[in-house]
Amino acid sequence: MAGLYRPRRASEWATCAVAVLLILLGLPLLIMGAELALLGGSLYYVVAGAAIIAGGILMLMGSVAGAFLYLLAWLLTWPWALWEVGFDGWGLLPRLLGPTLIAVLVVLTIPVLRRLQKTSLAQKGIA
Amino acid sequence: MPRTDLSAATALCGLVLLSATAGIAPARAQSAYKEAPPGPGDADAPGKKPSDKFAGPSPFAPQAPGVNAANIPDGPPAGPGEATPAVEQIGSHPAHDDWPAYGRDTDATRFSPLEQITPRNVGQLTRAFVYHTGSKPAPGQVNKWAAETTPIKVGDGLYMCSAMNDIVKLDPATGKEVWRHEAGVKYASIPYTAACKAVVYYTSSTVPEGEPCHNRILEGTLDMRLIEVDADTGKLCEGFGYHGQVNLMKGMGESVPGFVSMTAPPPIVNGAIVVNHEVLDGQRRWAPSGVIRGYDAETGKFLWAWDVNRPDQHGEPAEGQHYSRGTPNSWATMTGDNALGLVYVPTGNSAADYYSAMRSPEENKVSSAIVALDVKTGSPRWVFQTVHKDVWDYDIGSQPTMIDFPGQDGPVPALVVPTKRGQTFVLDRRDGKPILPVEDRPAPLATDVQGDPRSPTQPWSVGMPRLGLPDLKESDMWGMSPIDQLFCRLKFRRAKYEGEFTAPSVEKPWIEYPGYNGGSDWGSMAYDPKTGVLIANWNVTPMYDQLVTRKKADALGLMPIDDPNFKPGGGGAEGNGAMADTPYGIVVSPFWNQYTHMMCNKPPYGMITAIDMHTRKVLWQHPLGSARANGPWGVPTYLPLTIGTPNNGGPVITAGGVVFVAATTDNMLHAFDAKSGKELWNDVLPGGGQATPMTYEYKGRQYVAIMAGGHHFMMAPVSDALVVYALPDGK
C-alpha cells in the first residue's frame, strides 16, 4: 500500500482525477485555513483541508477509505454549516453546494476503488 | 506492481498538484491589482526617501488657462450684497401635472400627486419614447460617465442637462428636442464623474411675462459656471452675470480643470442661488476651498460667501487672496427653505478624507453635518453633525427632505437627513435640534496614526429604524465555494475591524462598514405627506482600506490631480488617493475577493425600506435588485433571483400608490406597491439606471422617466438614453 496505483481503465483515470481534485481543493483550505486558525478564526477549514487531502492521497493509493474520509468530512460539514448560519440559503450556498457536488463524484469512485482494492489484494495473495 | 510503475499516474497527478500549489500563490502574494490595499505590515516602502520631484503648487499661484472655462472677466472682488426681491417660484407650489424641481418640489419629497398609474395597471407600462442626450465617452476616452440626471417638467417642457451639461428642452409627449444649449464642457473638466443631476427652473421678478428670460433654466456646470438660459428658446440670459454666465472659480486660487466642479442643482432661496461644489477627494490637504456662496438669481451678482476658516468675512477674497483651502466641501443637493430663509447644506469632509490631524477646530465643527445657512448673510444659524471628526468619507450625499413631522402637539417643521451610515436624523428646521432621540455612543479609540486621536463618541439616531445590517462577523463572509469564502474570512481576520467607527490603520488594512457608498449615498428619500410613508433605498457595501506612508504612496504612483505627472483617469475620488501635504496616502478598495470580483460579505448588498413616520415602524423592507446582470468575474448570471444589489439613485412615490426606483446594478427600473412593497413591474434599461426617476402628466397622460446613464464606478453600462414610459393609449 505504500505506492500509487496505476490507472488502466477510464474509470480508474477518472477516480485518479477525483483524488487529485480533492488534493487540489484541500491544499488552499489547509494553507489559508491554518493562517485563519492562527489569526483566531474558524478551525473548520484547516481540519477540513487536512481531511480532504488525506482522503485524496488515500484514494490515489487505491484505498476506498479515502473516499469514506471525504464523505465523513462532507457529512460533518452540514451540522457545522447549520450551526454557523442556520437555515440562511445565501449563507449555506458556499458552505454546502460545492462540497456536495464533489461528494457525488466521490461516491461514484467507491465501486472503482473497491475493485482496485480487491485486485490489489488478489495480486498480493498471488505474490 | 504498483510500486514499480509510478510514471504515468505520478507524472499526471504530480503535475496538477504542482500547478495547484502555484495556483494558491497569487492568493497569498501581494496583488498587483491597483485597488488592493498592500496588506499587513506592508504600508511602507523600502529604500528611497519620499519623492520631492513635486512640491505642490502655491495656493497663490495663478489659475492655469482653462480653469476659468469660459474666460469670463472677473472684475474687482465684490463685497456682500442683498438679493433682488424674488417672486414666488413654482417649485414651492407645483402644478398637479408638473415635476418642477430635482426633488419634485422645494421640500424635496419626490412625491407626485398623479394617480393614473396604479398597482393594478402599472404592469402595462410601455415605452413612450427614448431620447438620446448624445453625451457618452468617445472612443479612447476613459469612461468617467454617470449622468445621474432627473429631468424636470414645467408646463409644455421637459428640461434636463446632459452628463456634460448641455441643456435641452424636450416635448413631454414625444421627446422631440425643442432647443439645445451647448455648454462646451471639455473632457478635462470631468472630476470623478461626468454627472449633472438636474437643472433649476426660475421665474424672474424683473423681466415681465412674455419677454425673453422671464422664465429661465439655471444650471451649475462641471467646469464651475452658472448658466441661465431662456426657458422658451434656450438662449443665454444677457442680464445674468457676464452674458448669461458666472465664473465660479473666482477667488478659488490655484486649481486645475476637474479639481472642483458642480454636479448638483443649486437651490434658489428667496432670490439667492446657493452654490456648493465637489472638490475631488483624496488629492491634497490644501485642495481648493469648499466655500458655499450666494449669487443673485436675477443678475448673477455675488451676494455672500460662507468660508469655514474665514467665518467673519462674507465678501470675495481680496486681490491675490483666495477662499480658505482644504475646508469641507458639499457636493450633495442642498434644500432651500423659503419660509425660514435658510438653506440646508449637507457637508462632506475636509480635504484628505482619511487623516484628520491637520484640520482646524472650525472645520471639525461643520464637517459631515447639516449646516443651516441664512440665505441673506451666509452665516450659519445652526449645525447638526452626523459624524464627529470623520475619517471614513461619511460625507452626506443625499438631499435632505423637508416634512411636517407628525408631532404630539401638531406638525413640526422637520428635516429628514439620510446618511451613508444608514442613520436617519430627524431635525427641527428652526433650531437643528433632533426631534427624534439621538444618542452619543462610545466609538473605538485604538489607532496607530500618530497625533490623530478619534472622537470618543458618535451620534446614533435611535428613534428611527436603522437602514443597515448588524456589524460584520467572520461567518458573514461569502463566496461560491469554501475556498473563496475562506479567502474572504482570511481577509476579514487580517484586517482591523472594531465595528462602524474602526479607526484608520497603517499597520494593516481596516474594514469600513457600512462603507462610503453604504446607507443612502446621493439617492435621497421619497416622502408621501398624505400617508406619512418614507421610502428609502440603501446599500450594504463594506470597504477595505489602508493608510500608506508617503514613500509607499510614491511607490504606488499616487499623485494629486494638480501634479504635472498626474494621469487622467488614473486616480479618482472613490479610489486610491495621494492625500498630498499629509504624512499618508490612502488605498481604498471594495471589501471583495479581488480575483472573482464578488463582495466578501454575503448578500444583500442593497435594500429598500418603507417607514411609517407616524409610528417610525418599518412597513416593509426587502432586498432590492436582481442577480441578472451580476456574477463572479463580472459575468452576468441572468438569474432572476432578488439578491439585493448596490444601488445609487433615489425613489419616487406617487398618489397612485406606486414606488418607482431604478438605481440597482441589474440595470432595471422597478415598480413596487407602496402599501405592500411587492414588486409589480420592471423593465430592463439600455444602460444602468443610476438616477432618480420622475413622473409627470401631459395632455392627460401620465409618464415615468428614467435616465439610464449608467455608472462607471458601479460598472453599470453607460448609455445616453432617457427612457420614458406611459400606459398604452386609451387606458
Contacts between the chains, C-beta under 8 A, distances in Angstrom:
chain1	res1	chain2	res2	distance
A	2	B	3	6.8
A	3	B	2	4.6
A	3	B	3	4.2
A	3	B	6	6.3
A	4	B	2	6.2
A	4	B	6	5.8
A	4	B	9	5.0
A	4	B	10	6.1
A	4	B	13	7.5
A	5	B	2	4.9
A	5	B	9	6.9
A	6	B	1	7.8
A	6	B	2	6.0
A	6	B	5	4.7
A	6	B	6	7.8
A	6	B	8	6.2
A	6	B	9	5.7
A	7	B	8	7.1
A	7	B	9	5.8
A	16	B	9	6.1
A	16	B	12	7.3
A	16	B	13	6.3
A	19	B	13	7.4
A	20	B	12	7.8
A	20	B	13	4.8
A	20	B	16	5.0
A	20	B	17	6.7
A	23	B	13	8.0
A	23	B	17	6.0
A	23	B	20	7.2
A	24	B	16	6.6
A	24	B	17	7.0
A	24	B	20	4.0
A	24	B	23	7.8
A	25	B	483	6.6
A	27	B	20	5.7
A	27	B	21	6.4
A	27	B	24	6.2
A	28	B	23	7.9
A	28	B	24	4.9
A	28	B	27	6.8
A	28	B	483	5.1
A	28	B	486	7.2
A	29	B	482	6.4
A	29	B	483	6.4
A	29	B	486	6.3
A	31	B	24	6.0
A	31	B	28	7.5
A	32	B	24	7.7
A	32	B	27	7.1
A	32	B	28	7.6
A	32	B	483	7.8
A	32	B	486	5.1
A	32	B	487	6.5
A	32	B	490	5.3
A	33	B	486	6.2
A	35	B	490	6.0
A	36	B	486	6.6
A	36	B	489	5.7
A	36	B	490	5.2
A	36	B	493	5.9
A	39	B	490	7.4
A	39	B	493	4.0
A	39	B	494	6.8
A	40	B	493	6.7
A	41	B	474	5.4
A	41	B	489	5.8
A	41	B	490	7.4
A	41	B	492	7.8
A	41	B	493	4.6
A	42	B	474	6.5
A	42	B	475	7.5
A	42	B	489	6.6
A	45	B	482	6.9
A	45	B	486	5.0
A	45	B	489	7.5
A	48	B	482	7.3
A	60	B	9	7.4
A	60	B	13	6.4
A	62	B	2	7.1
A	84	B	475	4.8
A	85	B	475	6.3
A	88	B	602	7.9
A	90	B	478	7.1
A	90	B	602	5.0
A	90	B	603	5.1
A	90	B	643	7.8
A	91	B	475	7.7
A	91	B	478	7.7
A	91	B	602	5.8
A	93	B	478	8.0
A	93	B	480	7.8
A	94	B	478	5.9
A	94	B	479	4.5
A	94	B	480	6.1
A	94	B	481	5.8
A	94	B	482	6.3
A	94	B	484	7.3
A	94	B	485	4.2
A	95	B	482	6.4
A	95	B	485	7.2
A	97	B	480	7.8
A	97	B	481	7.5
A	98	B	480	7.1
A	98	B	481	3.9
A	98	B	482	6.4
A	99	B	482	6.6
A	120	B	2	7.2
A	123	B	1	5.9
